Amino acid sequence: MKKIPHTFTIVFALILLAAVCTWFVPAGEFVRESVTITTADGGTSTREVVQSGSFHYVDSQPQTWQVFSSLFNGFVDKADIIIFILMVGGAFWILNNSHAIDVGVMAFLRKVLKLNKYKLFRRLGVENIIISLIMIMFSLFGAVFGMSEETIAFVIIFVPLAISMGYDSIVGVCMCYVAAHVGFAGAMLNPFTIGIAQGIADLPIFSGLEYRILCWLILTALGIAFVLWYGGRVKRRPERSPMYRLDEYWRQRAQEQQSQSIQYRSPKVAWVMYVLLSAVLVAVAVIHPVTTVAIGGGEAAIVILPVLAALFVVLGFFMLRKSVHFFILNLLLFTICYLIVGVLGYDWYVMEISALFLAMGICSGIADSQSADDIAKLFLAGCKDILSAALVVGLASGIIFILRDGCVIDTILYGLTKSLASTGEVASLGVMYAFQTLLNLIMPSGSAKAALTMPIMAQFADLINVSRQTTVLAFQFGDGFTNMITPTSGVLIACLGVAKIPYATWVRWAWRFIVGLILIGFLLMLPTLFVSFPGF
């Protein structure tokens, strides 16, 4: 099998290809103008749009040494997004070091398994309930904060659990990895895909939330239904599983994995952090007792911050009495709640969200009894882990600079609009969706694809009268589904390696499921062409 090139190699090759294009593609430009538009919340914003019928050819500007300066320009242009990725990655690394999510998942399993003593739940199938609830939880993690790499650690927990319930290792991987990536594809608040793509497309961050929630519900329900159907077949006839022989390893280890003990603790420093955070949140609630939240086309003045502060004080106390791990989970929950309030009520963008996640990471580290030096090292480790994803955003942005400075980007847009002008909105949307889906097979980084494609696709959407929000949806689905099958995804290969599932076996099992998701994704995009949804 040939070695797959590194993402950086692929992107730099595309930069070189873009430079070559400037020598052969005729240079041309559209006339652009700044217009003031009314946003979904009733406010106004300024957007640069292309004047219809204004394309004209200009003198060629072939690019040579600019392939190197474009990298610098790309990093400068996307500096805010690069820093945002690094800060969020570092913060989550600190949180993950506490093993709070691991503890929360195991506690959840113990609670659910107790339901087996009730006749109703036995009839419904406690195993079905467990699989469904776990997949909903991980799908939420993927939809809200882009859980991906973190699923690797859970494979070793859920594969033995699936085996012990009479399923196979594929079901175990589906419970965490597939669920998280179905949620990732149908994301609602994922800062790494939705946040970045909307920012580049000049859209309000996390706008169009209502329809994305509907998409997430449909995709998650279908994912759960498919896994339950497959799991039921395996449970009835285990030899039907393509992993039946290879799962012997897990069948021998299943009991050992399920009997792992967890040490609960509530250090004094965590209580100090609880008091300080409670005081800060109460002070914020006093300063801002009423928040005007804009959702879709309407506004509502609600007493949300005082409610959140009161809930944090009460829940934080009981969670910390149980264990610092549950307190940190509580902190993550309220971080997400304050993120939603900040975005919808106070126009937060990447700077404010970055600061919020950084504060969450630091507070999690302190509560976990980590020293200042340890927290700094963990933060740097998180930045190092996600550094390539952050840098590739700037690298991919260099492609746009080459095409833009070479005056060929508008020529490409003009050619696309002419070729698709007679196909209609549906066909044009299908072409964009297919492009994003195929690109993901060789470039699994959503951040890189957003930086590469959204500047072009957003303007292309304006020219063919398709909502930019719909274009973001095409990017979102195209980026998400094929992540679960592409060999260039390090997370997929790592999860399969931990589960001891050969890649070829996984592809033979998963390809029908992935094709089904791709078709459903296209069907979910079609209503946005004909119905005026909030934010679209």
QUIZIUR-V877803 format. One record per backbone hydrogen bond with DSSP energy under -0.5 kcal/mol. NH is the residue of the N-H (numbers start at 0). CO is the residue of the C=O. Records with the same first field share a line. If there is no record, write none. Layout:
NH->CO + CO
//
This chain:
9->5
10->6
11->7
12->8
13->9
14->10
15->11
16->12
17->13
18->14
19->15
20->16
21->17
22->19
23->19 + 20
24->20
27->406
28->55
31->29
32->48
34->32 + 46
36->34 + 44
38->36 + 42
41->38
44->36
46->34
48->32 + 46
50->30
53->50
55->28
57->26
60->405
62->18
66->63
67->64
68->64
69->65
70->67
71->67
72->68
73->69
74->70
75->71
76->72
77->73
78->75
81->77
82->78
83->79
84->80
85->81
86->82
87->83
88->84
89->85
90->86
91->87
92->88
93->89
94->90
95->91
96->92
97->93 + 94
98->95
99->94
102->98
103->99
104->100
105->101
106->102
107->103
108->104
109->105
110->106
111->107
112->108
113->109 + 110
114->111
115->112
116->113
117->114
121->117
122->118
123->119
124->120
128->124
129->125
130->126
131->127
132->128
133->129
134->130
135->131
136->132
137->133
138->134
139->135
140->136
141->137
142->138
143->139
144->140
145->141
146->140
150->147
151->148
152->149
153->149 + 150
154->150 + 151
155->151
156->153
157->153
158->154
160->156
161->157
162->158
163->159
164->160
165->162
166->161
171->167
172->168
173->169
174->170
175->171
176->172
177->172
178->173
179->175
180->176
181->177
182->178
183->179
184->180
185->181
186->183
187->142
188->142
189->142
190->188
192->189
193->189
194->189
195->190
196->192
197->193
198->194
199->195
200->196
201->198
202->197
206->203
211->207
212->208
213->209
214->210
215->211
216->212
217->213
218->214
219->215
220->216
221->217
222->218
223->219
224->220
225->221
226->222
227->223
228->224
229->225
230->226
231->227
232->228
233->229
234->230
235->231
236->232
239->236
240->237
243->240
246->242
247->244
248->245
250->246
251->247
252->248
253->249
256->252
257->253
258->254
259->256
263->261
269->266
270->266
271->267
272->268
273->269
274->270
275->271
276->272
277->273
278->274
279->275
280->276
281->277
282->278
283->279
284->280
285->281
286->282
287->283
288->285
290->301
292->290 + 299
293->343
294->292 + 297
297->294
299->292
301->290 + 299
303->301
306->302
307->303
308->304
309->305
310->306
311->307
312->308
313->309
314->310
315->311
316->312
317->313
318->314
319->315
320->316
321->317
322->318
323->264
326->322
327->323
328->324
329->325
330->326
331->327
332->328
333->329
334->330
335->331
336->332
337->333
338->334
339->335
340->336
341->337
342->338
343->339
344->340
345->340 + 341
346->342
347->341
352->348
353->349
354->350
355->351
356->352
357->353
358->354
359->355
360->356
361->357
362->358
363->359
364->360
365->361
366->362
367->363
368->365
369->364
374->370
375->371
376->372
377->373
378->374
379->375
380->376
381->377
382->378
383->379
384->380
385->381
386->382 + 383
389->385
390->386
391->387
392->388 + 389
393->389
394->390
395->391
396->392
397->393 + 394
398->394 + 395
399->395
400->396
401->397
402->398
403->399
404->400
405->401
406->403
407->402
408->402
409->27
411->407
412->408
413->409
414->410
415->411
416->412
417->413
418->414
419->415
420->416
422->419
423->419
426->422
427->423
428->424
429->425
430->426
431->427
432->428
433->429
434->430
435->431
436->432
437->433
438->434
439->435
440->436 + 437
441->438
442->438
445->443
448->444
449->445
450->446
451->447
452->448
453->448 + 449
455->452
456->452
457->453
458->454
459->455
460->456
461->457
462->458
463->459
464->461
465->460
470->466
471->467
472->468
473->469
474->470
475->471
476->472
477->473
478->474
479->475
480->476
482->479
483->480
484->481
485->481
488->485
489->487
492->488
493->489
494->490
495->491
496->492
497->493
498->494
499->495
500->495
501->499
505->501
506->502
507->503
508->504
509->505
510->506
513->509
514->510
515->511
516->512
517->513
518->514
519->515
520->516
521->517
522->518
523->519
524->520
525->521
526->522
527->524
528->525
529->525 + 526
530->526
532->530
535->532
//
